Amino acid sequence: MQLALTVLEIVAPVFILGAIGFAWVKLGFEYRLAFVTRLAMTLAVPCLIFTALVETDLAPAALTALTLASLVAYGLISLLVLLLVRLGRLEQRTFAAPLIFGNTGNLGLPLALFAFGEVGLQYAVVVFAVMAILSFTYGIWLVAGAGSFTKVLTEPLVGATLLGALFLWQDWPLPAFAANTLGLIGQMAIPLMLLTLGVAVARLTPRGFGRAVLLSLVKLALCVAIAWGVGLVFELDRVAFGILVLQVATPVAVTSYMLAEKYGADAQSVAGLVVVSTLLSVGALPLLLAVLL
């Protein structure tokens, strides 16, 4: 009973904020998705990542181990997803990237914070950064047939990760005014991302729900199994292990839909994956957290 209450306390704020964003749009209120997304991804989230790394008291070796584990996990998932796509005769441009990469930002970071505290958030930004770099290179190649390494280098969240890692490595302190300012800006990130997730889901026009249900279940099982196995092989500590499994198991991100639409893939099928996998996560992620905690 106590465990159930603990899990409810963790996931309720996350899904309630998402539901508020969903209801906001359905009630006809204005929400400028492009503006809020740009504000979050170019200012709030980079500040959150930077301060989380600078203020971390985690050992560099632990962060390195999680980085390597994340790369291995996404590599194995990629291989199996590509095999699944080929065997299932699915269009690679449409289905590969959404099945490989999850919503480690909008959903993964808040869940990591509420479930494992500040230490969990510090670990979670590592997995998020790895996923973001892979998504902007290999992920774009899967959808469009061309990578975008230059774009990765210009992404604020990647720059914040590299700069934060440098400060962490050199043990450089931040002046109090800078730490307070960046910390205050970073506090916007989580509520903005959750509200935006609800808004984005409300505005999607999905199709292919039957196939989306099956693929969402396969994605969840595959990602949990691989992340779990990789975490054991790398002998991650309890929190890092939980973060790896939780982040990799997150549902299909709305950015997958945006990339499909931009590069001419079947965006409506991807929208179906986003909606179904997100709804599935409402039940699946609390159960996963109950096991991990």
Contacts in CASP RR format, 6 or more apart in sequence:
PFRMAT RR
TARGET T0000
AUTHOR 0000-0000-0000
METHOD contacts of the structure
MODEL  1
MQLALTVLEIVAPVFILGAIGFAWVKLGFEYRLAFVTRLAMTLAVPCLIF
TALVETDLAPAALTALTLASLVAYGLISLLVLLLVRLGRLEQRTFAAPLI
FGNTGNLGLPLALFAFGEVGLQYAVVVFAVMAILSFTYGIWLVAGAGSFT
KVLTEPLVGATLLGALFLWQDWPLPAFAANTLGLIGQMAIPLMLLTLGVA
VARLTPRGFGRAVLLSLVKLALCVAIAWGVGLVFELDRVAFGILVLQVAT
PVAVTSYMLAEKYGADAQSVAGLVVVSTLLSVGALPLLLAVLL
3 290 0 8 1.000
3 293 0 8 1.000
4 290 0 8 1.000
6 293 0 8 1.000
7 286 0 8 1.000
7 289 0 8 1.000
7 290 0 8 1.000
7 293 0 8 1.000
8 286 0 8 1.000
9 114 0 8 1.000
10 111 0 8 1.000
10 114 0 8 1.000
10 115 0 8 1.000
10 286 0 8 1.000
10 289 0 8 1.000
11 111 0 8 1.000
11 114 0 8 1.000
11 282 0 8 1.000
11 285 0 8 1.000
11 286 0 8 1.000
11 289 0 8 1.000
13 110 0 8 1.000
13 114 0 8 1.000
14 107 0 8 1.000
14 110 0 8 1.000
14 111 0 8 1.000
14 114 0 8 1.000
14 194 0 8 1.000
15 282 0 8 1.000
17 110 0 8 1.000
17 191 0 8 1.000
17 194 0 8 1.000
17 195 0 8 1.000
18 194 0 8 1.000
18 195 0 8 1.000
18 197 0 8 1.000
18 198 0 8 1.000
19 198 0 8 1.000
20 195 0 8 1.000
20 198 0 8 1.000
21 31 0 8 1.000
21 194 0 8 1.000
21 195 0 8 1.000
21 196 0 8 1.000
21 197 0 8 1.000
21 198 0 8 1.000
21 199 0 8 1.000
21 202 0 8 1.000
22 198 0 8 1.000
22 199 0 8 1.000
22 201 0 8 1.000
22 202 0 8 1.000
24 31 0 8 1.000
24 195 0 8 1.000
24 199 0 8 1.000
24 202 0 8 1.000
25 31 0 8 1.000
25 198 0 8 1.000
25 199 0 8 1.000
25 202 0 8 1.000
25 203 0 8 1.000
26 202 0 8 1.000
31 195 0 8 1.000
31 199 0 8 1.000
33 196 0 8 1.000
33 199 0 8 1.000
33 200 0 8 1.000
33 203 0 8 1.000
36 192 0 8 1.000
36 195 0 8 1.000
36 196 0 8 1.000
36 199 0 8 1.000
37 196 0 8 1.000
39 188 0 8 1.000
39 192 0 8 1.000
40 188 0 8 1.000
40 189 0 8 1.000
40 192 0 8 1.000
40 193 0 8 1.000
40 196 0 8 1.000
41 156 0 8 1.000
41 157 0 8 1.000
42 156 0 8 1.000
43 156 0 8 1.000
43 185 0 8 1.000
43 188 0 8 1.000
44 185 0 8 1.000
44 186 0 8 1.000
44 188 0 8 1.000
44 189 0 8 1.000
44 192 0 8 1.000
45 105 0 8 1.000
45 156 0 8 1.000
45 157 0 8 1.000
45 160 0 8 1.000
45 186 0 8 1.000
45 189 0 8 1.000
45 193 0 8 1.000
46 156 0 8 1.000
46 157 0 8 1.000
46 159 0 8 1.000
46 160 0 8 1.000
47 160 0 8 1.000
47 182 0 8 1.000
47 183 0 8 1.000
47 185 0 8 1.000
47 186 0 8 1.000
47 189 0 8 1.000
48 109 0 8 1.000
48 125 0 8 1.000
48 183 0 8 1.000
48 186 0 8 1.000
48 187 0 8 1.000
48 189 0 8 1.000
48 190 0 8 1.000
49 125 0 8 1.000
49 128 0 8 1.000
49 129 0 8 1.000
49 157 0 8 1.000
49 160 0 8 1.000
49 161 0 8 1.000
49 164 0 8 1.000
50 160 0 8 1.000
50 161 0 8 1.000
50 163 0 8 1.000
50 164 0 8 1.000
50 167 0 8 1.000
50 182 0 8 1.000
51 174 0 8 1.000
51 179 0 8 1.000
51 182 0 8 1.000
51 183 0 8 1.000
51 186 0 8 1.000
52 118 0 8 1.000
52 121 0 8 1.000
52 122 0 8 1.000
52 125 0 8 1.000
53 122 0 8 1.000
53 125 0 8 1.000
53 161 0 8 1.000
53 164 0 8 1.000
53 165 0 8 1.000
53 167 0 8 1.000
53 168 0 8 1.000
54 164 0 8 1.000
54 167 0 8 1.000
54 168 0 8 1.000
54 172 0 8 1.000
54 174 0 8 1.000
54 179 0 8 1.000
55 122 0 8 1.000
55 179 0 8 1.000
56 63 0 8 1.000
56 122 0 8 1.000
56 168 0 8 1.000
58 119 0 8 1.000
58 122 0 8 1.000
58 123 0 8 1.000
60 168 0 8 1.000
60 169 0 8 1.000
62 236 0 8 1.000
62 237 0 8 1.000
62 240 0 8 1.000
63 123 0 8 1.000
63 126 0 8 1.000
63 168 0 8 1.000
65 234 0 8 1.000
65 236 0 8 1.000
65 240 0 8 1.000
66 123 0 8 1.000
66 126 0 8 1.000
66 127 0 8 1.000
66 234 0 8 1.000
66 236 0 8 1.000
66 240 0 8 1.000
66 243 0 8 1.000
66 244 0 8 1.000
67 126 0 8 1.000
67 130 0 8 1.000
68 234 0 8 1.000
69 230 0 8 1.000
69 231 0 8 1.000
69 233 0 8 1.000
69 234 0 8 1.000
69 236 0 8 1.000
69 240 0 8 1.000
69 244 0 8 1.000
70 126 0 8 1.000
70 127 0 8 1.000
70 130 0 8 1.000
70 131 0 8 1.000
70 244 0 8 1.000
70 247 0 8 1.000
70 248 0 8 1.000
71 130 0 8 1.000
72 230 0 8 1.000
72 233 0 8 1.000
72 234 0 8 1.000
73 226 0 8 1.000
73 227 0 8 1.000
73 230 0 8 1.000
73 231 0 8 1.000
73 244 0 8 1.000
73 248 0 8 1.000
74 100 0 8 1.000
74 101 0 8 1.000
74 130 0 8 1.000
74 131 0 8 1.000
74 134 0 8 1.000
74 248 0 8 1.000
76 226 0 8 1.000
76 230 0 8 1.000
77 100 0 8 1.000
77 222 0 8 1.000
77 223 0 8 1.000
77 226 0 8 1.000
77 248 0 8 1.000
78 96 0 8 1.000
78 100 0 8 1.000
78 138 0 8 1.000
80 222 0 8 1.000
80 226 0 8 1.000
81 96 0 8 1.000
81 99 0 8 1.000
81 100 0 8 1.000
81 219 0 8 1.000
81 222 0 8 1.000
82 92 0 8 1.000
82 96 0 8 1.000
84 90 0 8 1.000
84 99 0 8 1.000
84 218 0 8 1.000
84 222 0 8 1.000
85 91 0 8 1.000
85 92 0 8 1.000
85 95 0 8 1.000
85 96 0 8 1.000
85 99 0 8 1.000
86 92 0 8 1.000
91 265 0 8 1.000
91 266 0 8 1.000
92 142 0 8 1.000
93 142 0 8 1.000
93 143 0 8 1.000
93 144 0 8 1.000
93 145 0 8 1.000
93 260 0 8 1.000
93 263 0 8 1.000
93 264 0 8 1.000
93 265 0 8 1.000
94 260 0 8 1.000
94 265 0 8 1.000
94 266 0 8 1.000
94 269 0 8 1.000
94 270 0 8 1.000
95 215 0 8 1.000
95 269 0 8 1.000
95 270 0 8 1.000
95 273 0 8 1.000
96 139 0 8 1.000
96 142 0 8 1.000
96 143 0 8 1.000
97 135 0 8 1.000
97 139 0 8 1.000
97 142 0 8 1.000
97 143 0 8 1.000
97 256 0 8 1.000
97 259 0 8 1.000
98 252 0 8 1.000
98 253 0 8 1.000
98 256 0 8 1.000
98 260 0 8 1.000
98 270 0 8 1.000
98 273 0 8 1.000
98 274 0 8 1.000
99 215 0 8 1.000
99 218 0 8 1.000
99 219 0 8 1.000
99 252 0 8 1.000
99 273 0 8 1.000
100 139 0 8 1.000
100 142 0 8 1.000
101 131 0 8 1.000
101 134 0 8 1.000
101 135 0 8 1.000
101 139 0 8 1.000
101 252 0 8 1.000
101 253 0 8 1.000
101 256 0 8 1.000
102 131 0 8 1.000
102 223 0 8 1.000
102 248 0 8 1.000
102 250 0 8 1.000
102 251 0 8 1.000
102 252 0 8 1.000
102 253 0 8 1.000
102 256 0 8 1.000
103 197 0 8 1.000
103 250 0 8 1.000
103 251 0 8 1.000
103 252 0 8 1.000
103 253 0 8 1.000
103 254 0 8 1.000
103 278 0 8 1.000
104 124 0 8 1.000
104 127 0 8 1.000
104 128 0 8 1.000
104 131 0 8 1.000
104 132 0 8 1.000
104 247 0 8 1.000
104 248 0 8 1.000
104 250 0 8 1.000
104 253 0 8 1.000
105 128 0 8 1.000
105 193 0 8 1.000
105 250 0 8 1.000
105 253 0 8 1.000
106 193 0 8 1.000
106 194 0 8 1.000
106 196 0 8 1.000
106 197 0 8 1.000
106 253 0 8 1.000
106 254 0 8 1.000
107 193 0 8 1.000
107 194 0 8 1.000
107 197 0 8 1.000
107 250 0 8 1.000
107 251 0 8 1.000
107 278 0 8 1.000
107 281 0 8 1.000
108 124 0 8 1.000
108 128 0 8 1.000
108 246 0 8 1.000
108 247 0 8 1.000
108 250 0 8 1.000
109 121 0 8 1.000
109 124 0 8 1.000
109 125 0 8 1.000
109 128 0 8 1.000
109 189 0 8 1.000
109 190 0 8 1.000
109 193 0 8 1.000
110 190 0 8 1.000
110 193 0 8 1.000
110 194 0 8 1.000
111 246 0 8 1.000
111 250 0 8 1.000
111 285 0 8 1.000
111 289 0 8 1.000
112 120 0 8 1.000
112 121 0 8 1.000
112 123 0 8 1.000
112 124 0 8 1.000
112 243 0 8 1.000
112 246 0 8 1.000
112 247 0 8 1.000
113 120 0 8 1.000
113 121 0 8 1.000
113 124 0 8 1.000
113 190 0 8 1.000
115 246 0 8 1.000
115 289 0 8 1.000
115 292 0 8 1.000
115 293 0 8 1.000
116 123 0 8 1.000
116 124 0 8 1.000
116 239 0 8 1.000
116 242 0 8 1.000
116 243 0 8 1.000
119 239 0 8 1.000
120 239 0 8 1.000
120 243 0 8 1.000
123 239 0 8 1.000
123 240 0 8 1.000
123 243 0 8 1.000
123 244 0 8 1.000
124 243 0 8 1.000
124 246 0 8 1.000
124 247 0 8 1.000
125 161 0 8 1.000
127 243 0 8 1.000
127 244 0 8 1.000
127 247 0 8 1.000
127 248 0 8 1.000
128 157 0 8 1.000
128 247 0 8 1.000
129 157 0 8 1.000
129 158 0 8 1.000
129 161 0 8 1.000
131 247 0 8 1.000
132 152 0 8 1.000
132 155 0 8 1.000
132 157 0 8 1.000
132 158 0 8 1.000
133 152 0 8 1.000
133 158 0 8 1.000
135 255 0 8 1.000
136 148 0 8 1.000
136 151 0 8 1.000
136 152 0 8 1.000
136 155 0 8 1.000
136 158 0 8 1.000
137 147 0 8 1.000
137 148 0 8 1.000
137 149 0 8 1.000
137 152 0 8 1.000
138 147 0 8 1.000
139 147 0 8 1.000
139 259 0 8 1.000
140 146 0 8 1.000
140 147 0 8 1.000
140 148 0 8 1.000
140 151 0 8 1.000
140 259 0 8 1.000
140 263 0 8 1.000
141 147 0 8 1.000
143 259 0 8 1.000
143 260 0 8 1.000
143 263 0 8 1.000
143 265 0 8 1.000
144 259 0 8 1.000
144 262 0 8 1.000
144 263 0 8 1.000
152 158 0 8 1.000
153 159 0 8 1.000
166 172 0 8 1.000
167 174 0 8 1.000
174 182 0 8 1.000
197 254 0 8 1.000
197 278 0 8 1.000
200 254 0 8 1.000
200 257 0 8 1.000
200 274 0 8 1.000
201 254 0 8 1.000
201 274 0 8 1.000
201 275 0 8 1.000
201 278 0 8 1.000
204 254 0 8 1.000
204 257 0 8 1.000
204 271 0 8 1.000
204 272 0 8 1.000
204 274 0 8 1.000
204 275 0 8 1.000
205 268 0 8 1.000
205 271 0 8 1.000
206 212 0 8 1.000
206 268 0 8 1.000
206 269 0 8 1.000
206 271 0 8 1.000
206 272 0 8 1.000
206 273 0 8 1.000
206 274 0 8 1.000
206 275 0 8 1.000
206 276 0 8 1.000
207 268 0 8 1.000
207 269 0 8 1.000
207 271 0 8 1.000
207 272 0 8 1.000
208 268 0 8 1.000
208 269 0 8 1.000
208 272 0 8 1.000
209 272 0 8 1.000
209 276 0 8 1.000
211 269 0 8 1.000
212 269 0 8 1.000
212 272 0 8 1.000
212 273 0 8 1.000
212 275 0 8 1.000
212 276 0 8 1.000
212 277 0 8 1.000
213 276 0 8 1.000
213 280 0 8 1.000
215 273 0 8 1.000
216 251 0 8 1.000
216 252 0 8 1.000
216 273 0 8 1.000
216 276 0 8 1.000
216 277 0 8 1.000
216 280 0 8 1.000
217 280 0 8 1.000
219 251 0 8 1.000
219 252 0 8 1.000
219 277 0 8 1.000
220 249 0 8 1.000
220 251 0 8 1.000
220 277 0 8 1.000
220 280 0 8 1.000
220 281 0 8 1.000
220 284 0 8 1.000
223 248 0 8 1.000
223 249 0 8 1.000
224 245 0 8 1.000
224 248 0 8 1.000
224 249 0 8 1.000
224 288 0 8 1.000
226 248 0 8 1.000
227 244 0 8 1.000
227 245 0 8 1.000
227 247 0 8 1.000
227 248 0 8 1.000
227 249 0 8 1.000
228 245 0 8 1.000
230 244 0 8 1.000
231 241 0 8 1.000
231 244 0 8 1.000
231 245 0 8 1.000
232 241 0 8 1.000
236 242 0 8 1.000
236 244 0 8 1.000
241 292 0 8 1.000
242 292 0 8 1.000
245 288 0 8 1.000
245 292 0 8 1.000
246 285 0 8 1.000
246 288 0 8 1.000
246 289 0 8 1.000
246 292 0 8 1.000
249 284 0 8 1.000
249 285 0 8 1.000
249 288 0 8 1.000
250 281 0 8 1.000
250 285 0 8 1.000
251 274 0 8 1.000
251 277 0 8 1.000
251 278 0 8 1.000
251 280 0 8 1.000
251 281 0 8 1.000
252 270 0 8 1.000
252 273 0 8 1.000
252 274 0 8 1.000
252 277 0 8 1.000
252 278 0 8 1.000
253 274 0 8 1.000
254 274 0 8 1.000
256 270 0 8 1.000
256 273 0 8 1.000
256 274 0 8 1.000
257 267 0 8 1.000
257 270 0 8 1.000
257 271 0 8 1.000
257 274 0 8 1.000
259 265 0 8 1.000
260 266 0 8 1.000
260 267 0 8 1.000
260 269 0 8 1.000
260 270 0 8 1.000
261 267 0 8 1.000
END
